Amino acid sequence: MEFTATEEVRLDGFIAKHDEGLSRTKIQDAIKEGLVSVNGKIVMKPAYKLSPDDVVVFDEESFNKPPEDAVEIDPIDMKFEILYEDDAVIVINKPAGISVHPGHSMDKSEKTILNGVRFLFEERKIPFSPDSVLAHRLDKPTTGCLCVVKNYNSHAALQKQFQDRTIKKSYLAIVAGIPDHKTAIIDAPIGRSLTDRTKMAVVKTSTSRDAKTTYTVVDNTHDTSLLRCDLHTGRTHQIRVHLTSVDHPILGDIAYASVRSDELTEQLKVQNLCLHAENLTFVSPVDNIEHSVEAPLPPAMLDTLSKAELSLTPDQD
């Protein structure tokens, strides 16, 4: 991310203003680790005084690296379903209810996807570094395609594809209500909620980031719909926030629910967030060929589809 200062201000305060999702402590630690540059030069003093027109560059993903110093990541056999593997990457079918990496507020005994990844790496005798094994993230309740990279060069190659927006990510979501249009684009900026700082929202502030989602109605019946959502950007909680903003919250979403989606969640006995990363299409650094990987739906979401009388292939039924 790149920003230009318009006044004299402390470096850590400037970054905090432009990314309110980061704590001041995390920002200061990242600066001390050399993750921030000013006018092309690394600056490692949080109190460094910026001048007007100074250009500050930092990588938000690097700021949110797993806190490996705080939590020991032991290898655990989590029986991942491996959807694709080559010498550069492994794509797993992420289960529901497991965080991708440790967080500061988590119990240190709670297992994460990184524990399972470390087990896979030790099986394959691959060096494990929590800083560079994840090509991207999925929310704790979200299931489906999650790409893990085996070495630094592969990580850099995948990160570039994400930055260039050449990687295609497609999700399936069961939502409350029936959209007015078969296909629609939600193009609305996302930032921290002005009323609840733990949540994201469609909001236009100086720290909001552009966000774009395309959805297509696969099937609908009664008060629910099955949508296929394609991400053009990758913001925190993007699909969940965008669908809630158009009055079609995802069933099982505790954070972004509406009264109606809560009623449907209870009525259909939904067990988990009905959001699944169905497809991930990327170019492997190994063969420079585009690979399209699909993850089968988890049993809980299939059960909700059945109860809601929704179909993945309505035209064939």
Buried (B, 14 or more C-beta within 10 A) or exposed (E): EEBEBEEEBBBBBBBBEBBBBBEEEBBBBBBEEEBBBBEEEEBEEBEBEBEEEBEBBBBBBEBBBBBBEEBEBEBBEBEBEEBBBBEBBBBBBBBBEBBBBBBEEBEEEEBBBBBBBBBBBEEEEBEBEBEBBBBBBBBBBBBBBBBBBBBEEBBEBBBEBBEEEEBBBBBBBBBBBEBEEEEBEBEBBBBBBEEEEEBBBBBEEEBBBEBBBBBBBBBBEEBBBBBBBBBBBBBBBBBBBBBBBBEBBBBBBEBBBBEBBBEBBEEBEBBBBBBBBBBBBBBBBBEEEEBEBBBBBBEBBEBBBEBBEBBBEEEEE
